[in-house]
């Protein structure tokens, strides 16, 4: 009987871990995205040289490429709006271009 209970417990835990990503996962990806975009903005020396180029779309696509969640999911948009609202337009543009 203990063996059956153990098997059922392992099966339940396995199935629960295979579920959809939750808010914490989307928040983590959004935080990584915000940090990446902040680093790229700080590293952009073009404006220091007198060039005004908007590289937001390019930088966004580079930063989001390794996301391990569905970036089209509404939870991703919500996480970005919460963590770095200045990127919500870049996110919408990126999703529209997919």
N, CA, C and O atoms as CSV, one atom per row, in Angstrom:
chain,resi,resn,atom,element,x,y,z
A,1,UNK,N,N,0.816,-1.190,0.000
A,1,UNK,CA,C,0.000,0.000,0.000
A,1,UNK,C,C,0.864,1.261,0.000
A,1,UNK,O,O,0.541,2.248,-0.660
A,2,UNK,N,N,1.971,1.213,0.754
A,2,UNK,CA,C,2.864,2.371,0.773
A,2,UNK,C,C,3.463,2.622,-0.600
A,2,UNK,O,O,3.657,3.765,-1.015
A,3,UNK,N,N,3.747,1.542,-1.288
A,3,UNK,CA,C,4.339,1.654,-2.623
A,3,UNK,C,C,3.368,2.348,-3.582
A,3,UNK,O,O,3.783,3.194,-4.374
A,4,UNK,N,N,2.110,2.004,-3.518
A,4,UNK,CA,C,1.103,2.627,-4.383
A,4,UNK,C,C,0.978,4.113,-4.047
A,4,UNK,O,O,0.891,4.944,-4.951
A,5,UNK,N,N,0.969,4.452,-2.769
A,5,UNK,CA,C,0.886,5.856,-2.358
A,5,UNK,C,C,2.096,6.634,-2.851
A,5,UNK,O,O,1.966,7.774,-3.298
A,6,UNK,N,N,3.268,6.023,-2.770
A,6,UNK,CA,C,4.488,6.670,-3.234
A,6,UNK,C,C,4.436,6.908,-4.743
A,6,UNK,O,O,4.797,7.985,-5.217
A,7,UNK,N,N,3.996,5.920,-5.484
A,7,UNK,CA,C,3.896,6.046,-6.940
A,7,UNK,C,C,2.901,7.135,-7.314
A,7,UNK,O,O,3.162,7.936,-8.211
A,8,UNK,N,N,1.781,7.167,-6.642
A,8,UNK,CA,C,0.779,8.190,-6.924
A,8,UNK,C,C,1.332,9.573,-6.587
A,8,UNK,O,O,1.121,10.522,-7.343
A,9,UNK,N,N,2.036,9.698,-5.465
A,9,UNK,CA,C,2.639,10.979,-5.079
A,9,UNK,C,C,3.648,11.461,-6.097
A,9,UNK,O,O,3.656,12.638,-6.457
A,10,UNK,N,N,4.503,10.561,-6.566
A,10,UNK,CA,C,5.508,10.919,-7.568
A,10,UNK,C,C,4.823,11.324,-8.870
A,10,UNK,O,O,5.234,12.290,-9.512
A,11,UNK,N,N,3.805,10.607,-9.254
A,11,UNK,CA,C,3.072,10.917,-10.478
A,11,UNK,C,C,2.416,12.289,-10.392
A,11,UNK,O,O,2.469,13.057,-11.354
A,12,UNK,N,N,1.804,12.609,-9.268
A,12,UNK,CA,C,1.160,13.913,-9.087
A,12,UNK,C,C,2.193,15.031,-9.145
A,12,UNK,O,O,1.971,16.046,-9.806
A,13,UNK,N,N,3.309,14.857,-8.468
A,13,UNK,CA,C,4.360,15.882,-8.494
A,13,UNK,C,C,4.940,16.059,-9.888
A,13,UNK,O,O,5.233,17.182,-10.298
A,14,UNK,N,N,5.108,14.976,-10.612
A,14,UNK,CA,C,5.634,15.052,-11.975
A,14,UNK,C,C,4.680,15.816,-12.881
A,14,UNK,O,O,5.103,16.682,-13.646
A,15,UNK,N,N,3.421,15.503,-12.795
A,15,UNK,CA,C,2.437,16.194,-13.627
A,15,UNK,C,C,2.311,17.661,-13.240
A,15,UNK,O,O,2.130,18.515,-14.107
A,16,UNK,N,N,2.404,17.957,-11.973
A,16,UNK,CA,C,2.298,19.350,-11.528
A,16,UNK,C,C,3.486,20.170,-12.016
A,16,UNK,O,O,3.334,21.354,-12.318
A,17,UNK,N,N,4.648,19.567,-12.096
A,17,UNK,CA,C,5.833,20.306,-12.537
A,17,UNK,C,C,5.851,20.522,-14.045
A,17,UNK,O,O,6.635,21.330,-14.543
A,18,UNK,N,N,5.014,19.822,-14.765
A,18,UNK,CA,C,4.969,19.959,-16.230
A,18,UNK,C,C,3.937,20.983,-16.676
A,18,UNK,O,O,3.674,21.101,-17.872
A,19,UNK,N,N,3.362,21.704,-15.773
A,19,UNK,CA,C,2.314,22.665,-16.108
A,19,UNK,C,C,2.861,23.899,-16.800
A,19,UNK,O,O,4.063,24.043,-17.022
A,20,UNK,N,N,1.951,24.765,-17.126
A,20,UNK,CA,C,2.292,26.031,-17.775
A,20,UNK,C,C,3.124,26.891,-16.826
A,20,UNK,O,O,2.989,26.783,-15.607
A,21,UNK,N,N,3.982,27.743,-17.381
A,21,UNK,CA,C,4.729,28.648,-16.512
A,21,UNK,C,C,3.774,29.618,-15.812
A,21,UNK,O,O,2.768,30.046,-16.378
A,22,UNK,N,N,4.111,29.943,-14.598
A,22,UNK,CA,C,3.266,30.833,-13.813
A,22,UNK,C,C,3.812,32.247,-13.772
A,22,UNK,O,O,4.756,32.592,-14.482
A,23,UNK,N,N,3.198,33.051,-12.929
A,23,UNK,CA,C,3.568,34.455,-12.812
A,23,UNK,C,C,5.037,34.618,-12.458
A,23,UNK,O,O,5.700,35.518,-12.973
A,24,UNK,N,N,5.551,33.768,-11.593
A,24,UNK,CA,C,6.954,33.888,-11.174
A,24,UNK,C,C,7.909,33.720,-12.352
A,24,UNK,O,O,8.904,34.438,-12.451
A,25,UNK,N,N,7.613,32.780,-13.240
A,25,UNK,CA,C,8.470,32.563,-14.404
A,25,UNK,C,C,8.425,33.747,-15.353
A,25,UNK,O,O,9.461,34.174,-15.864
A,26,UNK,N,N,7.231,34.283,-15.594
A,26,UNK,CA,C,7.103,35.446,-16.477
A,26,UNK,C,C,7.773,36.675,-15.853
A,26,UNK,O,O,8.406,37.469,-16.549
A,27,UNK,N,N,7.626,36.818,-14.531
A,27,UNK,CA,C,8.285,37.943,-13.848
A,27,UNK,C,C,9.803,37.832,-13.953
A,27,UNK,O,O,10.489,38.835,-14.147
A,28,UNK,N,N,10.324,36.617,-13.827
A,28,UNK,CA,C,11.775,36.421,-13.922
A,28,UNK,C,C,12.283,36.779,-15.312
A,28,UNK,O,O,13.316,37.436,-15.446
A,29,UNK,N,N,11.564,36.352,-16.347
A,29,UNK,CA,C,11.965,36.678,-17.721
A,29,UNK,C,C,11.873,38.184,-17.954
A,29,UNK,O,O,12.748,38.770,-18.592
A,30,UNK,N,N,10.820,38.806,-17.441
A,30,UNK,CA,C,10.665,40.259,-17.602
A,30,UNK,C,C,11.793,41.006,-16.898
A,30,UNK,O,O,12.298,41.999,-17.420
A,31,UNK,N,N,12.186,40.542,-15.734
A,31,UNK,CA,C,13.287,41.175,-15.007
A,31,UNK,C,C,14.594,41.041,-15.778
A,31,UNK,O,O,15.357,42.001,-15.888
A,32,UNK,N,N,14.850,39.846,-16.313
A,32,UNK,CA,C,16.056,39.648,-17.135
A,32,UNK,C,C,16.029,40.554,-18.361
A,32,UNK,O,O,17.049,41.130,-18.736
A,33,UNK,N,N,14.867,40.675,-18.977
A,33,UNK,CA,C,14.709,41.537,-20.147
A,33,UNK,C,C,14.987,42.994,-19.794
A,33,UNK,O,O,15.698,43.688,-20.521
A,34,UNK,N,N,14.429,43.454,-18.683
A,34,UNK,CA,C,14.650,44.838,-18.242
A,34,UNK,C,C,16.133,45.097,-18.001
A,34,UNK,O,O,16.669,46.126,-18.412
A,35,UNK,N,N,16.789,44.154,-17.332
A,35,UNK,CA,C,18.221,44.303,-17.050
A,35,UNK,C,C,19.040,44.316,-18.329
A,35,UNK,O,O,19.962,45.119,-18.468
A,36,UNK,N,N,18.714,43.441,-19.256
A,36,UNK,CA,C,19.427,43.372,-20.531
A,36,UNK,C,C,19.258,44.675,-21.309
A,36,UNK,O,O,20.226,45.210,-21.850
A,37,UNK,N,N,18.041,45.179,-21.361
A,37,UNK,CA,C,17.791,46.422,-22.084
A,37,UNK,C,C,18.513,47.594,-21.423
A,37,UNK,O,O,19.020,48.477,-22.115
A,38,UNK,N,N,18.563,47.609,-20.103
A,38,UNK,CA,C,19.264,48.681,-19.388
A,38,UNK,C,C,20.761,48.622,-19.684
A,38,UNK,O,O,21.400,49.658,-19.867
A,39,UNK,N,N,21.323,47.409,-19.729
A,39,UNK,CA,C,22.745,47.249,-20.047
A,39,UNK,C,C,23.039,47.696,-21.473
A,39,UNK,O,O,24.034,48.378,-21.720
A,40,UNK,N,N,22.181,47.315,-22.405
A,40,UNK,CA,C,22.393,47.703,-23.801
A,40,UNK,C,C,22.277,49.204,-23.976
A,40,UNK,O,O,23.014,49.798,-24.764
A,41,UNK,N,N,21.364,49.818,-23.255
A,41,UNK,CA,C,21.201,51.266,-23.346
A,41,UNK,C,C,22.432,51.975,-22.779
A,41,UNK,O,O,22.881,52.990,-23.310
A,42,UNK,N,N,22.961,51.423,-21.701
A,42,UNK,CA,C,24.150,52.022,-21.092
A,42,UNK,C,C,25.381,51.828,-21.976
A,42,UNK,O,O,26.271,52.678,-22.007
A,43,UNK,N,N,25.425,50.713,-22.687
A,43,UNK,CA,C,26.577,50.413,-23.535
A,43,UNK,C,C,26.527,51.122,-24.879
A,43,UNK,O,O,27.522,51.134,-25.604
A,44,UNK,N,N,25.394,51.711,-25.225
A,44,UNK,CA,C,25.242,52.356,-26.517
A,44,UNK,C,C,26.019,53.671,-26.542
A,44,UNK,O,O,25.592,54.670,-25.963
A,45,UNK,N,N,27.136,53.655,-27.203
A,45,UNK,CA,C,28.001,54.840,-27.258
A,45,UNK,C,C,27.709,55.713,-28.478
A,45,UNK,O,O,28.332,56.760,-28.653
A,46,UNK,N,N,26.782,55.296,-29.305
A,46,UNK,CA,C,26.475,56.055,-30.514
A,46,UNK,C,C,25.977,57.460,-30.167
A,46,UNK,O,O,26.350,58.434,-30.822
A,47,UNK,N,N,25.141,57.561,-29.142
A,47,UNK,CA,C,24.626,58.881,-28.784
A,47,UNK,C,C,25.737,59.764,-28.228
A,47,UNK,O,O,25.685,60.987,-28.358
A,48,UNK,N,N,26.742,59.147,-27.607
A,48,UNK,CA,C,27.881,59.924,-27.109
A,48,UNK,C,C,28.687,60.525,-28.256
A,48,UNK,O,O,29.374,61.532,-28.091
A,49,UNK,N,N,28.590,59.893,-29.408
A,49,UNK,CA,C,29.331,60.366,-30.571
A,49,UNK,C,C,28.522,61.337,-31.429
A,49,UNK,O,O,28.996,61.801,-32.466
A,50,UNK,N,N,27.308,61.638,-30.994
A,50,UNK,CA,C,26.485,62.596,-31.717
A,50,UNK,C,C,25.502,61.959,-32.682
A,50,UNK,O,O,24.807,62.671,-33.406
A,51,UNK,N,N,25.428,60.629,-32.710
A,51,UNK,CA,C,24.480,59.938,-33.579
A,51,UNK,C,C,23.227,59.616,-32.782
A,51,UNK,O,O,23.307,59.106,-31.665
A,52,UNK,N,N,22.086,59.910,-33.351
A,52,UNK,CA,C,20.825,59.598,-32.704
A,52,UNK,C,C,20.160,58.453,-33.468
A,52,UNK,O,O,19.447,58.686,-34.443
A,53,UNK,N,N,20.391,57.235,-33.030
A,53,UNK,CA,C,19.790,56.062,-33.640
A,53,UNK,C,C,18.903,55.376,-32.615
A,53,UNK,O,O,19.295,55.215,-31.459
A,54,UNK,N,N,17.718,54.973,-33.031
A,54,UNK,CA,C,16.839,54.232,-32.133
A,54,UNK,C,C,17.053,52.745,-32.392
A,54,UNK,O,O,16.559,52.192,-33.374
A,55,UNK,N,N,17.785,52.123,-31.508
A,55,UNK,CA,C,18.099,50.705,-31.639
A,55,UNK,C,C,17.225,49.841,-30.738
A,55,UNK,O,O,17.544,48.678,-30.491
A,56,UNK,N,N,16.136,50.400,-30.253
A,56,UNK,CA,C,15.290,49.699,-29.297
A,56,UNK,C,C,14.802,48.364,-29.842
A,56,UNK,O,O,14.879,47.354,-29.143
A,57,UNK,N,N,14.309,48.335,-31.057
A,57,UNK,CA,C,13.788,47.090,-31.632
A,57,UNK,C,C,14.871,46.029,-31.754
A,57,UNK,O,O,14.645,44.865,-31.424
A,58,UNK,N,N,16.032,46.423,-32.221
A,58,UNK,CA,C,17.147,45.486,-32.354
A,58,UNK,C,C,17.579,44.967,-30.988
A,58,UNK,O,O,17.740,43.762,-30.798
A,59,UNK,N,N,17.764,45.871,-30.045
A,59,UNK,CA,C,18.183,45.472,-28.703
A,59,UNK,C,C,17.139,44.586,-28.044
A,59,UNK,O,O,17.485,43.626,-27.355
A,60,UNK,N,N,15.864,44.901,-28.249
A,60,UNK,CA,C,14.789,44.102,-27.666
A,60,UNK,C,C,14.826,42.682,-28.214
A,60,UNK,O,O,14.709,41.716,-27.460
A,61,UNK,N,N,14.987,42.556,-29.522
A,61,UNK,CA,C,15.007,41.218,-30.122
A,61,UNK,C,C,16.206,40.412,-29.638
A,61,UNK,O,O,16.116,39.192,-29.498
A,62,UNK,N,N,17.313,41.071,-29.385
A,62,UNK,CA,C,18.492,40.377,-28.861
A,62,UNK,C,C,18.239,39.934,-27.420
A,62,UNK,O,O,18.580,38.813,-27.044
A,63,UNK,N,N,17.651,40.797,-26.630
A,63,UNK,CA,C,17.424,40.485,-25.216
A,63,UNK,C,C,16.354,39.415,-25.000
A,63,UNK,O,O,16.444,38.636,-24.051
A,64,UNK,N,N,15.348,39.369,-25.865
A,64,UNK,CA,C,14.224,38.444,-25.656
A,64,UNK,C,C,14.473,37.074,-26.280
A,64,UNK,O,O,13.715,36.138,-26.027
A,65,UNK,N,N,15.515,36.942,-27.084
A,65,UNK,CA,C,15.707,35.707,-27.862
A,65,UNK,C,C,15.849,34.452,-27.013
A,65,UNK,O,O,15.501,33.366,-27.478
A,66,UNK,N,N,16.340,34.560,-25.800
A,66,UNK,CA,C,16.546,33.384,-24.964
A,66,UNK,C,C,15.437,33.171,-23.938
A,66,UNK,O,O,15.598,32.378,-23.011
A,67,UNK,N,N,14.332,33.859,-24.094
A,67,UNK,CA,C,13.227,33.709,-23.138
A,67,UNK,C,C,12.710,32.276,-23.168
A,67,UNK,O,O,12.497,31.702,-24.236
A,68,UNK,N,N,12.514,31.714,-21.992
A,68,UNK,CA,C,12.055,30.327,-21.913
A,68,UNK,C,C,10.567,30.214,-21.591
A,68,UNK,O,O,10.112,29.206,-21.050
A,69,UNK,N,N,9.820,31.256,-21.926
A,69,UNK,CA,C,8.365,31.255,-21.796
A,69,UNK,C,C,7.774,31.718,-23.124
A,69,UNK,O,O,8.491,32.215,-23.993
A,70,UNK,N,N,6.475,31.550,-23.270
A,70,UNK,CA,C,5.787,32.007,-24.479
A,70,UNK,C,C,5.656,33.529,-24.416
A,70,UNK,O,O,4.852,34.064,-23.652
A,71,UNK,N,N,6.444,34.204,-25.215
A,71,UNK,CA,C,6.448,35.674,-25.142
A,71,UNK,C,C,5.167,36.286,-25.694
A,71,UNK,O,O,4.909,37.470,-25.476
A,72,UNK,N,N,4.362,35.504,-26.405
A,72,UNK,CA,C,3.086,35.997,-26.915
A,72,UNK,C,C,1.982,35.930,-25.859
A,72,UNK,O,O,0.902,36.490,-26.045
A,73,UNK,N,N,2.257,35.249,-24.765
A,73,UNK,CA,C,1.278,35.068,-23.698
A,73,UNK,C,C,0.962,36.419,-23.043
A,73,UNK,O,O,1.845,37.258,-22.867
A,74,UNK,N,N,-0.298,36.610,-22.689
A,74,UNK,CA,C,-0.715,37.859,-22.036
A,74,UNK,C,C,0.006,38.074,-20.708
A,74,UNK,O,O,0.201,39.211,-20.279
A,75,UNK,N,N,0.403,36.973,-20.057
A,75,UNK,CA,C,1.133,37.100,-18.790
A,75,UNK,C,C,2.491,37.768,-19.004
A,75,UNK,O,O,2.992,38.463,-18.120
A,76,UNK,N,N,3.084,37.556,-20.176
A,76,UNK,CA,C,4.376,38.190,-20.471
A,76,UNK,C,C,4.186,39.695,-20.606
A,76,UNK,O,O,4.980,40.473,-20.076
A,77,UNK,N,N,3.144,40.105,-21.308
A,77,UNK,CA,C,2.855,41.536,-21.446
A,77,UNK,C,C,2.593,42.165,-20.088
A,77,UNK,O,O,3.048,43.276,-19.815
A,78,UNK,N,N,1.861,41.460,-19.238
A,78,UNK,CA,C,1.560,41.974,-17.904
A,78,UNK,C,C,2.830,42.093,-17.060
A,78,UNK,O,O,3.006,43.065,-16.325
A,79,UNK,N,N,3.706,41.104,-17.170
A,79,UNK,CA,C,4.957,41.134,-16.402
A,79,UNK,C,C,5.845,42.290,-16.857
A,79,UNK,O,O,6.464,42.962,-16.032
A,80,UNK,N,N,5.907,42.520,-18.166
A,80,UNK,CA,C,6.706,43.632,-18.685
A,80,UNK,C,C,6.100,44.959,-18.243
A,80,UNK,O,O,6.822,45.876,-17.850
A,81,UNK,N,N,4.783,45.059,-18.308
A,81,UNK,CA,C,4.116,46.295,-17.874
A,81,UNK,C,C,4.386,46.567,-16.399
A,81,UNK,O,O,4.477,47.721,-15.980
A,82,UNK,N,N,4.514,45.509,-15.620
A,82,UNK,CA,C,4.768,45.661,-14.189
A,82,UNK,C,C,6.236,45.962,-13.892
A,82,UNK,O,O,6.536,46.827,-13.069
A,83,UNK,N,N,7.147,45.256,-14.555
A,83,UNK,CA,C,8.580,45.370,-14.241
A,83,UNK,C,C,9.262,46.542,-14.946
A,83,UNK,O,O,10.080,47.236,-14.342
A,84,UNK,N,N,8.936,46.763,-16.206
A,84,UNK,CA,C,9.559,47.859,-16.960
A,84,UNK,C,C,8.557,48.385,-17.990
A,84,UNK,O,O,8.625,48.039,-19.170
A,85,UNK,N,N,7.635,49.218,-17.534
A,85,UNK,CA,C,6.554,49.703,-18.399
A,85,UNK,C,C,7.037,50.466,-19.629
A,85,UNK,O,O,6.302,50.576,-20.611
A,86,UNK,N,N,8.247,50.986,-19.593
A,86,UNK,CA,C,8.752,51.711,-20.754
A,86,UNK,C,C,9.024,50.779,-21.935
A,86,UNK,O,O,9.245,51.252,-23.050
A,87,UNK,N,N,9.013,49.468,-21.708
A,87,UNK,CA,C,9.267,48.512,-22.793
A,87,UNK,C,C,8.005,47.895,-23.369
A,87,UNK,O,O,8.093,47.076,-24.283
A,88,UNK,N,N,6.839,48.260,-22.867
A,88,UNK,CA,C,5.612,47.625,-23.336
A,88,UNK,C,C,5.360,47.887,-24.816
A,88,UNK,O,O,4.858,47.009,-25.518
A,89,UNK,N,N,5.700,49.074,-25.298
A,89,UNK,CA,C,5.524,49.357,-26.729
A,89,UNK,C,C,6.497,48.541,-27.568
A,89,UNK,O,O,6.129,48.042,-28.632
A,90,UNK,N,N,7.732,48.401,-27.103
A,90,UNK,CA,C,8.719,47.584,-27.825
A,90,UNK,C,C,8.268,46.130,-27.862
A,90,UNK,O,O,8.458,45.440,-28.863
A,91,UNK,N,N,7.671,45.671,-26.769
A,91,UNK,CA,C,7.167,44.291,-26.728
A,91,UNK,C,C,6.022,44.109,-27.724
A,91,UNK,O,O,5.985,43.130,-28.470
A,92,UNK,N,N,5.099,45.051,-27.726
A,92,UNK,CA,C,3.968,44.969,-28.667
A,92,UNK,C,C,4.447,44.989,-30.112
A,92,UNK,O,O,3.939,44.238,-30.945
A,93,UNK,N,N,5.415,45.836,-30.411
A,93,UNK,CA,C,5.971,45.894,-31.770
A,93,UNK,C,C,6.654,44.582,-32.133
A,93,UNK,O,O,6.520,44.095,-33.256
A,94,UNK,N,N,7.381,44.017,-31.186
A,94,UNK,CA,C,8.078,42.759,-31.436
A,94,UNK,C,C,7.089,41.629,-31.702
A,94,UNK,O,O,7.275,40.847,-32.634
A,95,UNK,N,N,6.038,41.540,-30.886
A,95,UNK,CA,C,5.029,40.494,-31.063
A,95,UNK,C,C,4.311,40.673,-32.403
A,95,UNK,O,O,4.019,39.696,-33.094
A,96,UNK,N,N,4.036,41.903,-32.755
A,96,UNK,CA,C,3.349,42.184,-34.030
A,96,UNK,C,C,4.208,41.728,-35.216
A,96,UNK,O,O,3.682,41.299,-36.243
A,97,UNK,N,N,5.522,41.824,-35.064
A,97,UNK,CA,C,6.425,41.443,-36.151
A,97,UNK,C,C,6.669,39.952,-36.273
A,97,UNK,O,O,7.277,39.501,-37.243
A,98,UNK,N,N,6.198,39.171,-35.292
A,98,UNK,CA,C,6.415,37.715,-35.360
A,98,UNK,C,C,5.511,37.057,-36.353
A,98,UNK,O,O,5.570,35.840,-36.529
